Amino acid sequence: MFDATFATGVEDFAAALEAHRPTIVVVMEDNFNFLTKMCTTTRRETALAMVGAARARGSRVVVNGPDAADHPALYLAAGAEAVALGEGEMAVAELVRIWAHAEGSSDDVAGLVLPGSAGLITTRPRGPIRDLDGLPPPAWDLLDIEAYRRAWRGAHGEFSWNMASSRGCPYTCNWCAKPTFGRRYTVRSPADVVREIARLKVGVAPDHIWFADDIFGLDVDWTTTLAQLIEDAGCRIPFTLQSRVNLMTDAMVDALARAGAREVWLGVESGSQKVLDAMDKGATVEAARTATRTLKAHGVRACWFIQLGYPSENWEDILSTRDLIRAERPDEIGVSVAYPLPGTEFHAQVQAQLGRQRNWKDTGELAMLFQGAYSTALYRKVRNVLHAEVEAGVDNDGAWSRLEVDAHHHRSPRPFQLSLEA
């Protein structure tokens, strides 16, 4: 396994290819990460370069990941022989067996995009993996665990490790892409999750776990059972998770706190109900207030994702978001701007507004890719002031007065108007 985390560039991957001369290379992305779904241009260029490097050395290449699923032709043109759609584990395993033993055909493997003489060929659909407990445990022995421990503790003072207890999300936010798992929600049993935590505690010994699930603990009974099993096994490790404001009932937060939850990130998005409704968020501003207060009452950090620039958002809506943050004082925020992801209703709504740039270059670019109400520069300033207020815990009315003046100068010449009928 080549772990790119500590690589200095594609040249490190090329050196690994020279050293090991693999006949088959699988390029597999993190399917749980929103940044992977965004696919920054830097990430895509690196992945394509890795495909090309492997192919140039005679390896057969298969790729799995959200961007490859959206743009299979790019990866096949770079040298891949197949793109595995959706959950890639089973398709890749079958394909590797066929290639390794020269028995059968790639066409027989469900869930692939292959090159053909008259264009791309998509094999029959592959059903979802429904028994997550049946998957083998992660091969941690292939990683340099101590390198991760040194890097984490050096940067943050503690060693964090990723886990996933579920796949997918059943909610219908119209800006959220679901290229891998769709709208279904499949969850491991609490017992299986606890077995992994117990193995982690002995074999890896992290100080903290980040659950990468789109939504952790959708069901309160599941979470309550998890908490009890963790207590019974004596394997409690502090963890961070992502969830929704409507799920943060007193019973749910109590169970999360018992299980070891230290921090919950909530998709609050906006302090304007009008904007939330336009997003099909299925949540209310009042629910964000209640969720935050419930988490704090149980000693769990309440952190918010905020999204600026969604169509129909105006300056008054931005101020409503500011006022909500000031009133509830989340422990931390992450601020982004609306990002049109292929395959979403939001992308279809603004597609005619998109220019040549369809992706951010890197995760901090915060560029408006469609014709929003304000310029990229204005949204970056709003982001910076919001972060500064949360970090300092002090209101900065002077900065907001200057921002309001800027807003009049940074308004886009043709703001995009969302049609409610559409």
C-alpha positions in Angstrom: 0.0 0.0 0.0 1.2 3.5 -0.9 0.0 6.0 1.6 0.2 9.5 0.1 -0.2 11.3 3.5 3.4 11.9 4.0 4.5 12.0 0.4 6.2 15.1 -1.0 4.8 14.6 -4.5 4.0 12.1 -7.3 7.7 11.3 -7.5 7.4 9.4 -4.3 4.7 7.2 -5.8 6.9 6.7 -8.9 9.7 5.6 -6.7 7.4 3.1 -5.0 6.4 1.8 -8.4 10.0 1.3 -9.4 10.8 -0.5 -6.1 7.8 -2.9 -6.1 6.9 -3.2 -9.8 3.2 -4.1 -9.2 1.3 -5.7 -12.0 -1.9 -4.1 -10.8 -2.5 -0.7 -9.2 -5.7 0.4 -7.5 -6.1 4.1 -7.0 -8.8 4.5 -4.4 -10.1 7.7 -2.8 -11.6 8.5 0.5 -15.3 8.1 -0.2 -16.3 9.7 3.2 -14.7 13.1 2.8 -16.6 16.1 1.5 -13.4 17.5 0.1 -13.1 14.3 -2.0 -16.5 14.9 -3.4 -15.5 18.5 -4.3 -12.4 17.2 -6.0 -10.1 20.2 -6.1 -8.1 20.6 -9.3 -4.9 19.8 -7.3 -6.3 16.5 -6.1 -7.5 15.5 -9.6 -4.2 16.4 -11.3 -2.3 14.4 -8.7 -4.6 11.4 -9.2 -4.3 11.5 -13.0 -0.5 11.8 -12.7 -0.5 8.7 -10.4 -2.6 6.8 -13.0 -0.2 7.8 -15.7 2.9 6.9 -13.8 1.6 3.4 -13.0 0.5 2.8 -16.6 3.9 4.0 -17.9 5.5 1.3 -15.9 3.3 -1.5 -17.3 0.8 -1.7 -14.4 -2.9 -2.3 -15.0 -4.9 0.4 -13.2 -8.4 0.6 -11.8 -9.7 3.8 -10.1 -12.4 4.3 -7.6 -13.7 7.6 -6.2 -16.3 10.3 -6.6 -14.5 12.3 -9.2 -13.6 9.3 -11.3 -17.3 8.3 -11.2 -18.3 11.8 -12.4 -15.6 12.0 -15.1 -14.5 8.4 -16.0 -13.3 9.5 -19.4 -10.6 11.6 -17.8 -9.2 8.7 -15.8 -9.4 6.2 -18.7 -7.6 8.6 -21.0 -4.9 9.0 -18.4 -4.2 5.2 -18.5 -6.7 3.5 -16.3 -8.3 0.4 -17.7 -11.4 0.6 -15.5 -13.3 2.9 -13.2 -15.2 1.3 -10.3 -18.4 3.1 -9.5 -19.9 3.6 -6.0 -18.5 1.4 -3.3 -15.5 -0.1 -4.9 -14.4 -2.9 -2.6 -16.2 -5.8 -4.2 -15.8 -4.6 -7.8 -12.1 -4.1 -7.4 -11.6 -7.5 -5.7 -13.4 -9.3 -8.5 -11.5 -7.3 -11.2 -8.1 -8.0 -9.6 -8.9 -11.7 -9.5 -9.7 -11.7 -13.2 -6.6 -9.7 -14.1 -4.3 -11.7 -11.8 -5.4 -15.1 -13.1 -6.3 -14.1 -16.7 -9.6 -15.9 -16.4 -12.9 -14.2 -17.4 -13.5 -10.7 -18.7 -13.7 -7.3 -17.1 -17.1 -7.0 -18.8 -18.4 -9.6 -16.4 -17.7 -7.4 -13.3 -20.7 -5.3 -12.2 -20.3 -1.6 -11.5 -17.4 -0.7 -13.9 -16.9 1.9 -16.6 -14.6 0.5 -19.3 -13.2 1.9 -22.6 -14.8 0.5 -25.7 -14.2 0.9 -29.4 -17.3 3.1 -29.8 -17.1 4.9 -26.5 -17.4 4.1 -22.8 -19.0 0.9 -21.6 -20.8 0.7 -18.3 -21.3 -2.8 -17.0 -24.4 -3.9 -15.2 -25.2 -2.1 -11.9 -23.8 -3.4 -8.7 -26.0 -3.5 -5.6 -25.0 -1.8 -2.4 -23.0 -3.6 0.4 -25.7 -4.2 3.0 -23.8 -6.2 5.5 -21.1 -3.8 6.7 -20.3 -6.2 9.6 -19.2 -8.7 7.0 -16.4 -6.6 5.7 -12.9 -7.4 7.0 -11.3 -5.1 9.6 -9.0 -2.4 8.3 -5.4 -3.5 7.5 -3.8 -1.0 9.9 -0.5 -3.1 9.7 0.0 -1.6 6.2 0.3 1.9 7.7 3.1 3.7 9.5 1.1 4.3 12.6 4.0 5.9 14.5 4.4 8.5 11.7 0.8 9.5 12.2 1.2 9.6 15.9 4.2 12.0 15.6 2.5 14.2 13.1 -0.7 14.5 15.0 0.9 15.1 18.4 3.3 17.6 16.9 0.5 19.6 15.3 -2.4 19.2 17.7 -1.0 17.7 20.9 -3.0 14.5 20.5 -3.2 11.5 18.2 -6.4 11.2 16.2 -7.6 8.2 14.1 -10.5 7.8 11.7 -13.4 5.3 11.8 -16.7 4.9 10.0 -19.8 3.3 11.6 -22.1 3.8 8.6 -22.4 4.7 5.0 -24.7 7.2 3.3 -27.3 9.7 4.4 -31.1 9.6 3.8 -31.6 13.4 3.9 -32.2 15.4 0.8 -30.2 18.7 1.0 -30.2 19.7 -2.6 -26.6 20.8 -2.7 -25.2 17.5 -1.3 -23.7 15.0 -3.7 -24.1 11.3 -3.0 -22.0 9.7 -5.8 -20.9 6.7 -3.7 -23.6 5.7 -1.3 -26.7 7.4 -2.7 -29.6 8.3 -0.3 -29.5 5.0 1.5 -28.2 4.7 5.1 -26.4 1.4 6.0 -25.0 1.0 9.5 -22.8 -1.4 11.3 -24.0 -3.1 14.4 -23.0 -1.4 17.7 -21.2 -4.5 18.7 -19.1 -4.5 15.5 -18.2 -0.8 16.0 -17.2 -1.5 19.6 -15.0 -4.4 18.5 -13.1 -2.1 16.2 -12.7 0.6 19.0 -11.4 -2.1 21.4 -8.9 -3.3 18.8 -7.9 0.3 18.2 -7.3 0.9 21.9 -4.9 -2.0 22.1 -3.2 -1.9 18.6 -3.1 1.8 17.8 -3.8 3.6 21.0 -5.2 6.9 19.6 -6.1 9.7 22.0 -9.1 10.6 19.9 -11.4 9.2 17.1 -13.0 11.1 14.3 -16.0 9.3 12.9 -16.1 10.1 9.2 -19.8 9.1 8.8 -22.0 11.6 7.0 -24.3 11.1 9.9 -23.2 9.3 13.0 -25.9 7.6 15.2 -29.0 8.2 13.1 -31.1 6.2 15.6 -31.1 6.9 19.4 -31.6 3.2 20.3 -28.5 2.3 18.3 -26.5 5.1 20.0 -27.7 4.1 23.4 -26.7 0.4 22.8 -23.3 1.6 21.6 -22.8 3.6 24.7 -23.6 0.7 26.9 -21.3 -1.7 25.0 -18.5 0.8 25.2 -18.9 1.1 29.0 -19.1 -2.7 29.3 -15.9 -3.2 27.3 -14.0 -0.4 29.0 -12.8 1.0 25.7 -14.1 4.6 25.8 -12.0 6.9 23.6 -13.1 10.6 23.1 -14.5 11.1 19.6 -15.8 13.7 17.2 -18.8 13.2 14.8 -21.0 14.8 12.3 -24.8 15.0 12.7 -27.9 17.1 12.2 -29.6 19.6 14.4 -32.9 17.7 14.4 -31.2 14.6 15.8 -29.7 16.3 18.9 -32.5 15.3 21.3 -31.7 15.1 25.0 -31.7 11.3 24.9 -29.4 11.2 21.9 -26.9 13.7 23.3 -26.9 11.8 26.6 -26.1 8.6 24.8 -23.4 10.3 22.7 -21.8 11.8 25.8 -21.8 8.4 27.6 -20.2 6.8 24.5 -17.4 9.4 24.6 -18.5 12.1 22.2 -16.4 15.2 22.8 -17.4 17.3 19.8 -20.4 17.3 17.4 -20.3 19.1 14.0 -23.7 20.2 12.9 -24.8 21.4 9.4 -26.4 24.6 10.6 -25.6 26.3 7.2 -27.5 29.6 7.7 -29.3 31.7 10.3 -32.0 32.4 7.7 -35.0 30.0 7.5 -35.6 31.3 4.0 -32.1 30.0 2.9 -32.5 26.7 4.8 -35.9 26.1 3.0 -34.3 26.9 -0.4 -31.6 24.2 0.4 -34.3 21.6 1.2 -32.4 21.3 4.4 -35.3 19.9 6.4 -34.2 21.8 9.5 -35.0 25.0 11.3 -33.1 27.8 12.9 -34.8 27.1 16.2 -33.6 23.4 16.0 -30.0 24.7 15.6 -30.5 26.8 18.8 -31.9 23.8 20.7 -29.3 21.4 19.5 -26.4 23.7 20.5 -27.8 24.3 24.0 -28.5 20.6 24.5 -24.9 19.6 23.5 -23.4 22.3 25.8 -25.6 21.2 28.7 -24.1 17.7 28.4 -20.5 19.0 28.2 -20.2 18.3 24.4 -18.6 20.9 22.1 -21.1 22.2 19.6 -19.5 23.1 16.2 -21.2 24.4 13.1 -20.8 24.2 9.4 -21.8 27.5 7.8 -22.5 27.9 4.0 -22.5 31.3 2.5 -23.6 32.4 -1.0 -26.5 30.0 -1.6 -28.9 31.4 -4.3 -31.5 33.7 -2.7 -29.2 34.7 0.2 -28.9 38.5 0.6 -27.1 40.7 3.0 -29.9 40.5 5.6 -29.6 36.7 5.5 -25.9 36.9 6.1 -26.5 39.2 9.1 -29.1 36.6 10.4 -26.3 34.0 10.3 -24.0 36.3 12.1 -26.7 37.0 14.8 -27.4 33.3 15.3 -23.7 32.7 15.8 -23.5 35.5 18.3 -26.5 34.4 20.2 -25.6 30.7 20.5 -21.8 30.9 20.5 -20.8 27.6 18.9 -17.4 26.4 20.1 -16.1 26.4 16.5 -17.3 27.0 13.0 -16.3 26.0 9.5 -17.3 28.5 6.8 -17.6 27.7 3.1 -19.5 29.0 0.1 -22.1 27.2 -1.9 -20.3 24.7 -4.2 -22.2 23.2 -7.1 -21.4 19.4 -7.1 -22.2 17.4 -10.2 -25.4 15.3 -9.9 -27.1 17.6 -7.4 -30.3 19.6 -7.9 -28.3 22.7 -6.9 -25.8 22.1 -9.7 -28.6 21.7 -12.2 -30.1 25.0 -11.0 -26.9 27.0 -11.5 -25.3 25.1 -14.4 -26.0 27.9 -16.9 -24.2 30.3 -14.5 -21.0 28.2 -14.4 -17.9 29.5 -16.1 -14.7 27.8 -17.1 -13.7 27.1 -13.5 -15.7 24.2 -12.2 -13.6 23.2 -9.2 -11.5 24.9 -6.5 -7.8 24.7 -6.9 -7.4 23.9 -3.2 -9.7 23.6 -0.2 -9.2 27.2 1.0 -9.9 28.9 -2.2 -13.5 29.7 -1.3 -14.3 30.9 -4.9 -17.8 31.5 -6.1 -18.2 29.2 -9.1 -21.6 30.5 -10.2 -23.1 34.0 -10.4 -23.9 34.6 -6.7 -25.1 37.8 -5.1 -21.6 38.9 -4.1 -18.1 38.5 -5.2 -15.6 35.9 -3.9 -13.6 38.7 -2.2 -16.7 39.7 -0.1 -17.4 36.1 1.0 -13.8 35.6 2.0 -14.0 38.7 4.2 -17.3 37.6 5.8 -15.6 34.2 6.5 -12.7 35.8 8.2 -14.8 38.1 10.4 -17.0 35.2 11.5 -14.0 33.1 12.4 -12.4 36.0 14.3 -15.6 36.6 16.3 -16.0 33.0 17.3 -12.3 32.6 18.2 -12.2 35.8 20.2 -15.7 35.5 21.6 -16.1 39.3 21.0 -18.5 41.0 18.6 -16.8 43.3 16.0 -19.5 45.7 14.9 -16.9 48.0 13.2 -15.8 45.2 10.9 -19.4 44.5 10.0 -20.0 48.2 9.2 -17.1 48.1 6.8 -18.3 44.8 5.3 -21.8 46.3 4.6 -20.1 49.1 2.7 -18.0 46.5 0.8 -21.2 44.5 0.1 -22.5 47.4 -2.0 -19.3 47.5 -4.0 -18.8 43.7 -4.3 -22.3 42.9 -5.4 -22.2 40.7 -8.6 -23.5 42.5 -11.7 -26.0 39.8 -12.5 -27.0 38.1 -9.2 -28.5 34.6 -9.8 -32.2 34.4 -8.9 -33.5 31.0 -7.9 -36.9 30.2 -9.3 -39.1 28.7 -6.7 -41.3 27.2 -9.5 -38.2 25.5 -11.0 
